[in-house]
Amino acid sequence: MLTFLSITIMVMDHRQQHMESVRSVLTTAIYPIQYLINLPPGIGEWLSESLSSRQTLIDQNNSLRAQQFLYATQLQKLDSIAAENMRLRALLDSSIDVSDKILIAELLSVDMKPFTQQVVISKGSRNDVYRGQPILDASGILGQVVHVSPFNSTAMLITDPSHALPVQVNRSGQRAIAMGTGETNRLALPHLPNNADIEVGDLLVTSGLGGRFPPGYPAARVTMVTRNPGQPFAVVQAEPTGKLESTREVLLVWHNPPTASDDTPDTVVDTVQHDAGETTP
């Protein structure tokens, strides 16, 4: 009986849709129950996707940070290489007028004490470096080699108190001796008479006297000239053109290599002053 009744209701509903409203009410009534039944699996899937997405983002973020650090490091290296390339080009450009053998060396250490201003360079006797050999950078004369070992050498800077450099005023040809003062930005030019043709701003170049330094290379620029009528000599100071405090590479020049009978750099002050004795008329 119930079976027949059910079949009858199904046929009538299929043809005339009498049960549609009842079905809608029942579906609405049981929706919260269906939602609660399906909620645990949905929450689990959402949590799984969220955690997975968060971990993926963390991994991607870490990977991008590592790549950024690597690229930043490489960029710094490229900047350093570019700067070094510019310095080397400047050094090579500065050697155009030098017809003798040249060699680029790196600075290994720097000693800038007030009474000893020296540097250690990366070339030695196996590179034919010799005592008294001049060193310079792209801006001018730096000093000369005073000690040579097989793999490195020690050079005295022109600002060392025991160093003297024969120079001349590029504008007038006035000769002088540039003495080191122990300060990296100051040279003294002693024994210049008050009527010497030298002014502030004049460029001092190597004169070539003594044969130790190649002539015509920038050495310093005059920063002070004080003439006191009551004194026989003017007080003249100059600033080296070479980048003594910042240079990283130097240029070694083979200019008149000495023979065994030549003086060593230990007597450079006396030798230079004797060779340039006509500076003070």
Buried (B, 14 or more C-beta within 10 A) or exposed (E): EEEEEEEEEEEEBEEEEEBEEEEEEEEEEEEEEEEEEEEEEEEEEEEEEEEEEEEEEEEEEEEEEEEEEEEEEEEEEEEEEEEEEEBBEBBEEBBEEBEEEBBBBEBBEEEBEEEEBBBBBBBBBEBBBBBBBBBBBBBBBBBBBBBBEEEBBBBBBBBBBBBBBBBBBBBEEBBBBBBBBBBBBBBBBBBBEBEBEBEEEBBBBBBBBBBBBBBEBBBBBBBBBEBEEEEEBBBBBBBBBBBBEEBEBBBBBBBBBBEEEBBEBEEBBEBBBEBBEEBBE
